[in-house]
Amino acid sequence: GQQLNQSPQSMFIQEGEDVSMNCTSSSIFNTWLWYKQDPGEGPVLLIALYKAGELTSNGRLTAQFGITRKDSFLNISASIPSDVGIYFCAGQLRTDKLIFGTGTRLQVFP
Amino acid sequence: GAVVSQHPSRVICKSGTSVKIECRSLDFQATTMFWYRQFPKQSLMLMATSNEGSKATYEQGVEKDKFLINHASLTLSTLTVTSAHPEDSSFYICSATSQNTGELFFGEGSRLTVL
């Protein structure tokens, strides 16, 4: 199945550091979404982006919808231990069908 | 907030048996539900799109006779893994789109282990 390229694959950082991850696609999407998944649970929506160039924040999280509509990034500022998890980008096509990125596994050390 | 519930959350079965997983939207009606499969340390892969009252649309490479999907009402979709084999062991996740708001919500996932 189709997947989006997401990088980095994993990150090991110290509490308080900022984090940046991005997602690229060969296809254009109308919507970009960022999710966090904890072990054994379904993904939880963090941020949704609907317009090319849009920059949106949700607390310590900031995400942008690339101008070309083929990429997006997510930044987490001042990381804390509960930020640990797997982060997925997802591009949304028509009829709400989501294509997920390959995931970024984040580990935060105190 | 809106909730999508999956049942069972965990199931262990013997090879060759069939397993049914339910996906329910608890406080909204869902015209469309999606089924994903996630193998360990991998991403979510869309299996099929389920529309109420019509046949599901399967993604390329997903066997429709193996993974039976029924969306009999606006609040319930079921995925049946028929004649399960160990390679079918995975985390199955559904999502549902609210008929009223268009928002998309994910279930908590169902972990299937086939012995």
Interface residues (C-beta under 8 A of the other chain):
Chain A: G1 Q3 Y35 G40 E41 G42 P43 V44 L45 F88 T95 D96 K97 L98 I99 F100 G101 T102 G103 R105
Chain B: V4 Q6 T32 F34 Y36 K41 Q42 S43 L44 M45 L46 T49 E59 Q60 G61 F91 I93 S95 T97 G102 L104 F106 G107 E108 G109 R111
